[in-house]
Structures are given as C-alpha cells and as structure tokens.
Amino acid sequence: MATHLTHWGVLDADSDGERLTAVRPWHADPEPTPLIENVASAQHHPARIDQPYVRRGWLEHGPGPGPRGSEEFVPVSWETALDLLAGELSRVYRDFGASAVYGGSYGWASAGRFHHAQSQVHRFLNCLGGYVSHRNSYSLGASTVLLPHILADMGTIMSRATTKSVLAEHSKLIVSFGGLSPKNVVVSPGGVSKHNGRGWIRQAQANGCRFVTIGPLRDDSPAESQAEWIAARPGSDAALMLALGQVLDAEGLADNAFLDRYTVGYERFAAYVRGAEDGIVKDPEWAEPITGVAAARIRTLAREMAANRTLVTVSWSLQRARYGEQPLWLGVVLAAMLGQIGLPGGGFGHGYGSAGNVGLAVRVTSPPKLPQGRNGIDDFIPVARIADMLLNPGAPYEYDGRHRTYPDIRLVYWAGGNPFHHHQNLARLRTAFGRPDTVVVHDPFWSATARHADIVLPSTMTIERDDYGSGEGDRYLFPMPALTRPHAQARDDYWMFGELAERLGIGKEFTEGRTAREWLRHLYDEWRERLRGRGYEVPDYETFWTGESIELPIEAEEHVAFADFRADPQAHPLHTPSGRIEIFSETIAGFGYDDCPGHPMWLEPDEWLGSPRAARFPIQLVANQPRTKLHSQLDIGAHSQSTKIRGREPVRLHPDDAAARGLSAGDIVRIFNDRGSCLAGMEISDSVRPGVAQLSTGAWYDPDPADPSYCRHGNPNAVTEDRGTSRLSQGCTGQLALVEVERYTDPLPPLTVTGPPAIARL
C-alpha cells in the first residue's frame, strides 16, 4: 500500500506495478471524497495517449494555420516528434522572437510540486528567451484585479482568511452569496489532506450560528448548515446587496465610526444608494422585481445582519459573470457598513465555499518547487482572452487602466490544463486555435485540447512518476513515489523538455545537470536549510521520502482577517492607494470605464432573466463546477461516468420548467441559444430555482464534425459568451447564459471523446 496526493485529496493505493488494483481514501481524512475513484479507472482508459502523434496536415505541409480538431493524426517515434518540435521552436524563436510564443498552462495538471506542468513548461520557455504569459485565472479573473484596488490582493485574502475554527466559535450569522458548496471545498490547488468542509459548519450550527444562502441552487450549502435558502435570480446579487445597504444606511444601522476610520468614499456610494445620482432609491421595493426576493425579507435580513456577529461571504462564482466586479465589491461594502471587518466571526470572506484552502491555519512556508526562471518577455494577456488574442493580433484592448495590444502568436505551447474546458464559446475558440502556425500539447489523454494540436506528446499521470506535494495552505507534505510504470510510451514533462533542451543547446541551463530524482532531493534539501535558518526543523530527505507525510510548521492555528488593520490602521495600513478600504476608488474612477465605475452599482447584464433576450431564451443556464470531477480532469473515470445519462452530462431543471416543456427524468435534451447547443441528460429537482437550468462544466467537448458549435456530450461552454467581465479585469463570464431547453428526438449521435481520434497509418 502507498499514499498518493491528488488535488481533491489523499488516497491509499495498492498496485501490481502496471496498474492500481485498489484505491481507498486516506485513513486520516475525516471527510473523504469519492472523486478518488476516477484515478485507477482512468489510467489505462482507451482515451490515454499511447505515443507521440503529429496532425497529418502539419506533418505533410509544414507549419501554418490549419483545420485543427478535424484532421487525423499520424503516430511517430519519440525521436521524430522531438526533432520536429525542436526544429519548429528554433524557427519561431529565430524568425519571430519569444513574443510570438504563447506559453499556455493552467497549473492543474499535477498535484506534485516538481512535475507541476506549469513550472516545467515555463522554465523551459524561459531558457529559450521567454514567452507571452497569462495573468489571473478563469476562477478569479475579476477578483484578482479588483480586490487589490479596494481591499487586498487575492493571496492575502485567501491565505489570511479568518480560520474556520474561529468562524465556528464566533459567527452568529453567515450570509453566503453563492452558497458554501460542499462539492467545491473538496478541491484545492495541490491537494487537500484532511477535508473539513462540513465539520466546521456542523460545529458553527451547534454553537448557534445561522446560515443564509443566496443563489439559484438550494444544495449549494451543505445539509449540516440547515441554511435558509433565498433563491434570488442569477445575476441580480448586486441589486440585492444594494438594497441591504440601503436599509442599513436609512435605518441608522451602518457603523459610521468604522466607516469614518477605516474606509474612504462611503458618502459617494451612499449618495448613489439614496438616489441622489439618478433619482432612484435602491431600497428593497426597487430590488424586489429585479431579484425576485420579497422586499420584506430583504429588509429583515439587513436588520438581522446588523444585530449579529455576521460574516458576509461571496462565492467565486458571482464574479464569473458580466459585471462580476460589482457583487464582489458590494460584499466588501456590506461588511464595512456592518463594521465587523477584523472581528472574530465577522467581516468579509471570499471563497469559503469555493475551494478547500480558504480558512486554514496559517503555515510558515510553501513546499519546495521547481524554479521557473526569468521570463525575458513582459507581454501577457488576461487568461480568458486567449481566443481574442489568437484571432486579433495587433488589436487594442483595455485592462486595469492600461491600453494594451494583442501579440501575434505563431506557436502555442500547452502543458497542463484544458482551455476547451475553461473557455467560453468553444466554436470560437476552435476557430482561434486554427490560426497559429503550430500548436503543441502535452497531455495524458486525448482531451479536446490535444485533439486541436499539431504535435501531441503523451505525458504521465502523477501515479506514474516520483514527486512530492502539498496543497495550498495545507499543513502536510507528502512523498509521492511512482505507484506504477508509465502507460505505454508516456513520459514525464521534465524528460521531454530535457530532450528538447539538449537539441536546442540549452540542456545545461534547463536541467542544471540533474535528473528528476536529483532535483527532488536538491529542492527538498534547500528548502530544509531555509527552514532551519528560520528556526524550524523538518526531517532529512531519506526520512521524509520513506515515510507517509510530514507536518509543516504553522505560524498560527487561528487567524482573524484584517485584525491588525482594525487594531491600528496607521501602523498596519492596507496595500490600497489610500491604505484603507476603498468604497469609492479614485483609481478605478480615473480609468473612465462605464462597465466598472468608481463605486459599485447595479449594472444590468445582457443575459439574465430580466433582460429582453429572455423572451427568446427564457432559461438561465448556470454553468457551475462539477461534483464528480475536478474541472474536466478524468471525465472518463468511473465516478464521473456513473452520473452520466446515456453518456451525457446531466442537467437539472425545476419541476415546473420540465413540465412546461413536456420533459421527464432521463430524457436527452438539447440546450441551445444563438451561439451554439449541446446535449444533456435530464434531471428534475426542486433544489433548482424556477427558470434556471444547472449544467456543470467538465464534459469533454465533443463537437459535431459538421457544426463545432454543437457539443454532443454536454459541455455548457458551447453556449456561453466569450466576453470579459469588464474592461477593468477582462475576467471570465462563463457562469451564466440564457438558453432554451427542448427534448431531443433525433437518433442519439455517438460520442467520440471516449477513445482516440482518427489515426492514420502512413
């Protein structure tokens, strides 16, 4: 038996050297997740890539734009694939420079820290001179840009969030906009050792804390919370928050002493709420027809928030929509108006129901990891603008107060992540991927991204290589010795880049003369010495490697966010322009963005149930995170497949909406709008708000050959809009879209994503 770390938890596994014969939850995990069932069942699945491949058109005609995603692939030897790729890298860097290379990687490929695909590909490209990079993430695009202007950077907000044990002891009311989803908190970048997504909520509830969840899904809060469900219309949270703020302001419930000392710009915001700017008072009666929430309940909720030790927490999902900055900003404003920021159990939270690494004890250090080196290119794009970049080289765009220009990308190098999962409007992304000269992908599986590449190199799964890992904020570091041999001809990324580096004359720079195992020891020993210099002791490498795990030193078991700032705002100012909480931001106002002005407000989105577009597409699609996998990882695994309906991803509708369309549980339905369509299997549930369809992301994109906008498998990004949240952050807006749903009556088309694409034998 051996222990192994994944992004969704730790598993104990038995192996015969070729495959895992048994997988069990780690014995020390109090809340294990069934996602571990995907690992063993996926390892030797027909969708594994067994050797290097090259797209036939690229192999026969050379680099250039092409019909990626529709042509067959040719199997080649490792030597041939690496020689071809080295030659193409040499050509692009020589003729166009490093600014013509996009180093795509999204960081989720490996829970291990050395074989972290993002670190590997970025280190390699940096050795060649650099690459165009991305900023931020699909999960937190708006948050990462907005919050430093008004409160703190995301690193501080996540790693220094009030610990869950403090909330369990001190909170009396937790109002969660977007819920506290139990499926999300089983996951964290790098892994979760001891899940506690339900335990702290159970303890808080036992201590007299009441939970209110605001969102379209009742089960976005765990049963242990016994939460009151306020089913506001998706996309209307900003209006609801403004009405809560109006009650606090009008009834003298706002903490003016706190606002005066710790914030700037409140009077500018209050004037808007009072209607001084536009003649419209943002009271509960104004909000009721927008949100669908009774004015009386909005008013009493505001009073309850003022009367209790209250945490206002905002899910990451709210900012993944058009104008997503507004409800996030308003969450901060409401917490400031309550005057409880910096107090145990009160204040503002962001992500308690979005990932497992929020609200943990504060650890002293991060685990050892491979250094990426220095990027010689300072050009970048916001991550969710990749299709815009590829389709519009040289076009201008705005981002965080700057005027920028999209680079002309000739080569895309992708290792780690699947943009055909994360990105919106997949038919448009497919067109964009057809434009560069060359697309290179490392992947263990024939994912949609691999199918849209020219050169495909088969990478190992984590269970097939030596590594070590620890999740963000987690207190345990795990050795991860390989559990099996690699599948077929799969190789780890470090080996591939080392071979390429030798061909390109940068071998010494990339490897520094070390094998992967030598790197593991070297990085650990360096890390151990750094800790020793700070007065902390951890075991030597041999003791660590032959054990189960080691516990990392902790700075503090409990922490209250912004407690130092509250105690002395002069000695501990925030890293905002004013050093205080910015309810009105002079900086953002100075950018002149009508889609993100100087204070938060109600900006009506194009796609919500109150818009004219809803007359044609009357169902609000909520494309949330899946519960049977992480993003799209291991969608072919046993646990993920167990919830499919006739092979399609399940979609949930309220009974009234299903009845109005003559739909029954188990039907195959077509979800569509004027951007695209997808098939899904019908589930009927009163845990979904009327007027809403909930279809999680993660189904591998399986386009119809004649119509790339039609996904036969159930990927909601066939119908979502590829548009930024605002000019401030250019974040992802894939959470919401207006659609219609109808029974699918044609013969069910076959799925192609559960096996390899068409293979040519030349």
N, C-alpha and C positions, 0 to 999 in steps of 0.2 A: 504493500500500500504506500502511496506517495501523495503529498499535498500539493495542490496547484492553485494559482490565483487567476481569477478572471475579473473583468470589470464589474460583474454582478455578484461576485462572492468567491469564497474559497471552497474547493472540492477535494475530497479524498478519492483517489482512483486506484484501481488495480489494472495492470497491463501485462500482456504477454509479449511485449516488445514490438509488436506490429500494430496493435490497436488497444484501446481501453476496453477492458472486459467488464468493468463495473465502475459506476460513478455515484458517489454519495455526498451529501452535504458535510461540510467540515464539522467535526464533533463539537467545536466551541462556539458555533454560530447559533444564537438563540432564536433567530427568525430566518431560517434558510429559504432560498428561492428555488422553485422548480426549473428556472432557466438553465441550471447546470445540465439538465437532461439533453440539451441541444449539442453539447460538446462531443460526446462519444459518437452519437448518431450521425454527426456531420463529417467526421474525419475522413472516411473513405467513401463519401457520397459520390454518385456519378457526376455531380457538379464540380468536384475537385478538378483543378488543372493539373495534368499529369506530366507535362513537359513544356518547353518553350514553344510559342507559336508566333507566326507573323501573318498579318492580314494579307490575303492574296494580292489585292491591287497594289498595296505598298511594296510587296516583295517583287512584283513583276514590273512596276512602273516607277518605283522610287518615291521619295518624299513628295508630299503635296496634298492639297485638300482632296477629300475622297468620301465615298459613301460609307462612313463608319457605322457599324451596327447592322449592316445588311449583307456584308460580304463574308465568304467563308474564310477559314484560317488554315494555314499550312504549318504542320509540325516541323520543327527544325531542331538541330542539336544545340546544346548549350554553347559550344564554341561558335557556331554560326550566328546564333542570336546575339551573343556578346560582341562579336566582331562587327555585325551590322549596326548595333546600337552605339558602340564606341565610334564608329565612323560617322554616324549621324550627329552625335554630340559634338564631335570635333568640327564638323561642317557648320553647325548652327552657331557654336561659340565663335568660330573663326569669322564667319561671314556676317553675322548679325549681332553678336555680343551677348552677354549674360542677360541683358534686358529683354531678350526675345525668348527667354525660357521661363515658364511658369512652374514653380516647384509646388505642386499640389499635394497636400497631405492633410488629413484631418485628425490624426492623433489617436484614433480609437482602435487601431489595428491590434495592438498588443498591450496587455496589462503589464508585461515586463518592461523594465526601465532601460536595459541596454538595447534590446531588439525593438525598441519603440520606433515604428516605421518613420514617423515624422522626423525624429532626430537623425535617423540614418540617411534619409534622402536629402535633408537639408545640409548635413555635414558634407555629404558627397558633392552636392552642387556648389557649396561654398568653396570647396577645394578647387573647383573649376573657374571660380570667379564670381559666383553668386547667382541670383535668380530673382524673379519677381515673386513676392510673397503675398500672403493674405493677412488681413487683420481681423480680429474678433472671431465670432463663431455664429453658426446658424442658431444655436440655442440662446445666445445672449448678445446679439448684434446691437440692439438699441441700448441695452443696459450698459454695456462696456463703454459706450461713448457718452451717454447722458450722465450717468452717476458721478463720474469724476468732476463734472461741472457743478453738481449741486450737493453732493454728499461725500463720496469716497470712491476709490477705484474698486473694481469687482474683486480683486484679490483680497482687499481688506474686508469687504462686505461678506465674503464667503468664509475666509479663514478666521475672521474675528467676530463672526456672528455669535449672538448670545447662545450659550450651550443649552442643549435640550433639557438637561437636568435642571437648569435654572428656570426655564420656562415651566417645567413640570411642577416646580415648587411654588413659583410666584405668580404665574399668569392666572387671571380670573376670567378673561375673555380673549379668545383668539379669533380674529376675523380674517379669514383667508380668501382673498380674491384669487380665484382659480383653483382653490382647494389645496389639500395636502395629500396628493395622490400616493397611495401605498405602492403602486407599481413603479413609480419613478425613483423612490428612495432606496430601492434595492440596488441601484446602479450608481457608480462613481468613477471618474477617470482613474484608472489604475487599480480599482477594486475596492470592495467593502469586506472587511473581515467579520465583524460582529454586527449584523443588522439590528437596528433599534428603531425602525420607523414606526412601529406600533407600540413598543414598550413605554416610551416617554409619554405618548398620548394617553395610554391607559392610566399612567400614574397621574398625569395632569387632571384627567377627568375625575379620578378618585379624590384628588385634592380640591375639587370644587371648581375647576376650570370649565367654562362653557365654550363650545366651538360653534362658529357660524361659517359655513362655506358658501361662497358666492360664485356661481358658474353654471354652465348648462348640464353638468353631469353630477348626479347625486353621489355616485361612488368615487368621486374624486377626493373624498375624505374617507378614512378607514372606519369600519363599523365601531371600533373602540371609542371613537370620538363622540358618538351619539350626536353628531352635528345637526344643527338646524340648516336646512337647505334653502337658500334664496336663489331661485332659478332665473337670474337676470338674462336678458337677451345677450348672446355673444356679441362682443364689440361695443357694448354700452357701458362698460365698467367706469369709464371716465365720467359719464353723466351721473352715475350713482354716487361716485366719490365726491363730485362737486356738490351734490345735494346734501350729503352727510356733512361736508364742510360748511355749507350754508346754515344748517341747523346749529352747528357748534358756534358759528360766528353770531348768528342772530339771537341766540338764546343765552349768550354770555358764557358759554361752556368752553370756549377756547382759552388756553393757558397763555394769557398775554404777557406775563412776566417771562415765560420761557421764550416766546416768540421775539420779544424785545432783546433778550440777551444772546440767544443762540442762532437767530435766523436773520436773513436780510430779505426785503422785498415783500413782506406779508401784506402791507397796505395796498400795493399794486394788485396783488392777487385778490384780496378781499373786495376791492372795488369792482372787479370783474364778477365775482360771485354775487355781489349785491345788485348787479345790473347797471352800475354806473357807466360802463363802457358801451353797452349795447341795448340798455333798457330792459333786459331780460334777467329777472332774479332767478338764480339757479337753485330754486327750492325744490322740495320733494314733489310738489304738484307739477313743476316743469319736468322733472326727471321721470315721473311715472309713465307717461306714454312712450318715452324713449326706451326705458329699461324693462317695462313690464312688471315692475315691482311697485306694490301699493305705497302711496305717499305716506300713509300712516306707519307702515313698517320701516320705511327709511328714517322717519323722524324718531321713532322709538329706538332704533338701532343706534343712532347718533348719541342719544342720551345714555344708553347703556354703555357705549364706548367711553363716554366721559366719566361715568360713575365707577368704572372698574379699572384695575390694572390690565391694560389692553395691549396686545401685540397686533399690529396691522402687518400682515404678510402678503406679498404679491408673488404669484407664481411666475416663472419664466415665460409661461405660455402667453400671458397677456401682452408682452412686448413683441411677440412674434406675429404682429398684425399691422395693418396700415395705421399710422399714428400711434404705434405701440409705445412711444416715449411718454404719452400723456397719462395713462393709468399708473405707470410706474412712478412718475414724478408726483402724481397725486397721492400715491401711497405714502411717500415721504412727507408730503404736506400734511396729510391727516395725522400721521404720527407726531409731527411737530406741533400741530394745533392741540393735540391731547397733552403735550408737554411731558411725555414719558420716555423720550429717547434718552438712553443712558441709565434707565432704571431697570432693576431685575424684573424680568417677566413682561416688560412693556416695550414700546418703541416700534421700530420698523424691521421687518425681515424680508429677505428676497431669496426664495429657493428652498424653504424648509420642506416643501412637497415636490421639489423638482430634481433633487439629487441627494445621494446619501452622505455627501461630505459637508453639508451645511449644518452647523450647530454642534460640531465635535469639540473635544478638548483641544487646546492649542498645543501643538507639538513644537519642539525646539528646531527641527531641521527637516528638510526634504530628503528622500533617499538618494543614493548615488545614481547618476545617469550619465549617458554619453554626451560630451560637449559637442555642440553643433558648429562651433567656429564662428567666424565673422562673415556676414553677407556683404559682398562688395557692391551690391545694388540696393539703393534705398527706395526703389519703386515698389508699390504694393497696391492691392485693391481690397475693399471690404469683401469678406469671403463670399457673401451672397450675390456678388456682382460678376461672377465668372462668365456667365453667358453674355452679358453686356460687353465685357472685355473682349471676348473672342470674336464677337460679331461686329464690334465697332472700334477697331484700332484707330487711335488718334482722336476719338470723340471726347469732348469735355464732359465732366460731371462734377458735382459738388459733394463735399464730405467734410463734416466737422469744421466748417468755416473756411475751408480751402478749396480753391479751384484746381482740379486735377485733370489729367488726360490718361485715357486708357492706352497701355502699351500695345505694341504689335507683336503678338506671341506667335512664334513659329514652332515651338516644341513644348508640349505639356508632359511633365514627368510626375506620375501619380503613384504614390506608395502609401497605403493606409487611408481608409475611408472610402466612401462610395458617393460621389456627388449625385448620381442618379437616384439616390435615396433622399439626400438632404435638400436638393434644389427644387425650385418650382418650375411649372410649365415645362414638362420633360420633353415635349416635342421641340420646343425652342432650344433647350439645352442640347438635344441631339443634333439640331442644325448647327449650333455653335461648335460642337465637337468635330464637325466635319470640316471646319475651316483651317486649323493649323496644318503645318507640313507633316508633323509626326506627333502621335500620342503614345506614350509608354506607360504601362501599368504593371505593377507587382501585385499579385493577389493570390490567395489560396484557392479561390473559387471563380467560376465563370459568372461573376456579378455583371450587372449592366455596364458598369464602367469598363471592366475587362473586355466586354463584347464591343465596346466602342473605341478600342485601342488598335494600334498598328503592331506594336511589339508587346507581347504578353509573357511575363516571366512568372513561373509558379513559385510562390513563397510558402514557407512552412507555417503551420499553426503553432501557437505557443507551446502546446504539449509536445512538439517535435524538436525543441531546441532548449539549450540551457539559458537561464536568465534568473533575475530576481525582481521582486516587485513589491510595491506598497501603494495603496490608493491615496489620492489627495486628501490630506488631513488624517489619514488612518494611522493608528499607533503601532501597527505591526509591519515588519519587513519579512517577506517570505523568500526562501530559496526556491527556485523553480527548475530543478533538473529535468531534462527531457524525459518524457514518460514513454515515448515510442520512437521508432525510426521515422524519418520523413516519408510522407506519401509519395510514391513513385519517384519522379525526378525533382521534387520540390527542394528548394534551397533557401536558407535564410537570407534576409536583405543584406546583412553585412558581408556575406560571401559574395553575393552578386556585385555589390559596389566595390569590394576589394578587387575582384577580377576586372571590372571596368576601369578602376583606378590604375591598375598596372598597365593596361592597354593605352591609357591616356597620359601616362607619365606622372601621375600624382599618387602612386601607390604608397610611398613612404609618408606623404602628408596625410592621407586618409587613414591608414592603419596604424601609423607610428610603430610599425614592426610587430604588432601584437595580434595574436589570434583572438577569437571571441572569448574563449575561456580566460586568456591572459588579461583581456580588458576587464572582465568581471572581477577578477582578483585585484587588479590595479585600481579600479574605481572604488571598490569597497575599502581597500587599504587607505587610499587618500581621504575618503570620507571619514573613516575611523580616526585618522590622525587629526582631522579638523575638529571632530567632536571632542577628542582628548584635549586639544588646545583650549576648549571652552569648559573643561572640567567634567565631561561626561564620558563614561566608559561603555563600550559595547564589545561583544565577543570578537575574537580574531576570526579571520575568514574561514578557516577549516571548521571551527566550532559552529559558526553560522551555517555553512554550506551543508553540514551533515545533520543539522537539527531540523526542527519543524518551522520555527519562526523565532524572531527576537522582537522584544518590545522596544519601541523608540522612546527616547526621553521626552517628557511632556513639560511644557512651560507652565501650564495651568490646567487643572482639571475642570475648572469652571471659569467662565468669562462672560462679562456683560458688555455688549456692543456699545461703544462710544461713552463708556463710563468715565474715562479720563477727560474727555472733552466736556462732559457735563460738569465734572468736578471743578475744572479750571479751563475755560475756553481760550484764555490768553496763553497759558502755558502749553496747552495741547490743542492747538487750532486744527481744523480740518484742512485737507490739501485742496480746498476750493479757492477761487480767486479772492474771496473775502475772508477765508478762514472759518466761515460759518455755513450753516445750511442755507442754500440759496433757493428760496421760494420764488423769487424773481431773479433771473440770471441776466446781468448786463452783457455778459459774453455771448450767450445764445441770442439774446435780442439783437446784438450787433451784427449777427450773421444775416439778418433780414429774411429768415425763412418763414414763409406763410404756412408751411406744413409742420413747423415746430417753433412757435413764437417764444417770447421771453419768460412766460409763465405758463403753467399747464392750463388747458381749457378743453372744452368739448369741440372736437373736430369730427364732423360726420363722415364716416368712411363710405367708400363707393359700394362695398359689398357687406351689407348687414341687412337684417330683416326689416329695417325701417327705410330702406333705400328704394328708389323707383325700379332698380334692377330686380328686386324681389318679386315683381309682378310676373316676370318670365321664369325666374329660378327661385321658387318660394321656400327652399330648404337651405338652412345654414349648415354647411359642412364644417365639422370640427375635426381637423387632422392632427390628432394628438399622438403622444408617444405610445408604442405598443406595450402590452403586458407580457407577451410571450417571447420577447427577444430584446436585445439592445439595438436600437435603430433598425438596420436591416441585417445585422450580423446573424449568421446561422439560421436564416429563414427556412432553410431546408432541413433543420434539425427536428427531432421527434416532438419536442414540446411545442414549437412553433406550428408544426404541421397539424398537431392534434386539435387546434381550434379552427382550422380552415373549414369552409363549407364547400364541398365538391371542388376542393383545391383552391378556392378563392378566399381572400381576406374577408373576415366578417365585418358588416356594417350594422350599426344599431339605429333603430327608429322608434319613436314613441308609438304606442298602440293606435292612437288617433290618426297619425300620419300614415301608418301602414294600412289601416282600414280604408282611409280615403283613397288609397291607390290600389286597393284590392290585393295587398301583399300578405304573404304568410311566412312564418318562420321556415327557413331552409330554402326559400326561393333564391334564385340567382337574379340580381337586379343590375340595371345599368344606371350609373350615376354620371350625369353629364351637365355641361354648360357649353358656351360657345368657344371655349378653349380646348376642350377635349372630353374624354369619357373613360370610364373604367367599369369593370365588372366586379361584383362583390356578392357575398352570401348574406342573406337577410337574417338578422336577429331582431326581436321585438322586446323592448324594455321600457318600463315606466321610470327607470333611472335616467333617462334622457329627456331633456326638456322638449315639449312640443315645438315643432318647427325646426328641429335640429337632427342632423344625421352625424353620427360619430364613426369615422373610419380612420383607424390608426395608420400611421406611416409604417413602412418596413417591408411591405410585399415587394419582392424583386420585380422591377419594371420589365414587363413582357409585352412589347408593342406589337400590334398587328403589322405585318410586313407592308400592307398597303396603306396604313394610316398610323404613323407614330404617335398621334395624339390619343390613340385608343389603347389602353392597357388592359390586357385580358386577365390580369392576376389580381388587381385591386390596389394599385398604387395611387393614393389620392393626389399626388403631385402631377398627375395627368390633367387636373382641372384647376390647380391653384395658379395664382397670378405671380409672374416674375417681376416684382416691383419692390422698391425699397420702402422701409417704414417711413422715412422722411429724408430730406437732404442732409439732416444732421448726422444720422448714423448709417443710412443705407442698409439697415438690418433686414433680416428675412421676414416675409409676411405670409409664410406658408400655413399658419394655424387655421385660417378661416377662408371660406369661399362660398359663394351662392351657387346652388345646383338644383337640379330636379332628379327625382328617383322614379324609375319605372321597372316593371317586371321585364326580364329578358326572355324572349320567346323563341329566338333562333337557336339552331343547334349549338351546343356549347363548344367554343373553339378549344383546341388543345393548348396546353401550356408548354413552352419551350425552355423555361428558365430552370427546370429541374434536371437538366442534363447539359452537355456541352453544345456549343453552336455547330453549325455545319463545318465539317473538317474536310479539306481537300488533300488528297494523296497524290502529289506530283511525281 
